[in-house]
Amino acid sequence: MAVHKLILDDIFEQVDCTLIAIYCTIEDYRLAYLLNKHLSTNLTRRTSNLDFSFNNATYSIFEWEDAKQLTTWSLVSNIYKTEIYKKDNVNSLFNTEEKVTQTLYLVPEYKAVNYFLKIDNQFNLSKEKSILNKILKIQQVVTAFSIDINQLKSKDNLIFS
């Protein structure tokens, strides 16, 4: 009996979306407001955060579905900070616990990036540069740049649905 094997790596390998990394120090809701103002979008906070059970991290996410261009815009935080208590290993008379801030990243390859703007539609290069230039004109944004999502090791973390 012949064995038939389907290889689907080529189908799911390429992701059609635009990913823009944003470095700024303002809060997520303030950045969403400024992006709405400068890009004419309507990003709103999702009712639930983006949760990852394997490391108990939650990331804030803002979304907008543009019905006119059939695109979904997502602004997601890259950084999650939590305080954990760590026991000292020193043999002591007293049990002491030290409070440590643990930082987890949605995309660990880009630890300096605060937010990612993911647009689920492949724009041409001029449209992508236009969006990037509008983001760079926002005074509170330190820098922003495009990322090739197919080169990321942790691109599975950017699947929000």
Stockholm file with secondary structure:
# STOCKHOLM 1.0

chainA/1-161         MAVHKLILDDIFEQVDCTLIAIYCTIEDYRLAYLLNKHLSTNLTRRTSNLDFSFNNATYSIFEWEDAKQLTTWSLVSNIYKTEIYKKDNVNSLFNTEEKVTQTLYLVPEYKAVNYFLKIDNQFNLSKEKSILNKILKIQQVVTAFSIDINQLKSKDNLIFS
#=GR chainA/1-161 SS CCCCCCCCHHHHHCCCCEEEEEEECSCHHHHHHHHHHHHTCCCEECSSCEEETTTTEEECEEEEEETTTTEEEEEEECEEEEEEEEECCSCCSSCCEEEEEEEEESSTTCTTCCEEEEESSCCCHHHHHHHHHHHHTSTTEEEEEEECGGGCTTGGGGCCC
#=GC SS_cons         CCCCCCCCHHHHHCCCCEEEEEEECSCHHHHHHHHHHHHTCCCEECSSCEEETTTTEEECEEEEEETTTTEEEEEEECEEEEEEEEECCSCCSSCCEEEEEEEEESSTTCTTCCEEEEESSCCCHHHHHHHHHHHHTSTTEEEEEEECGGGCTTGGGGCCC
//
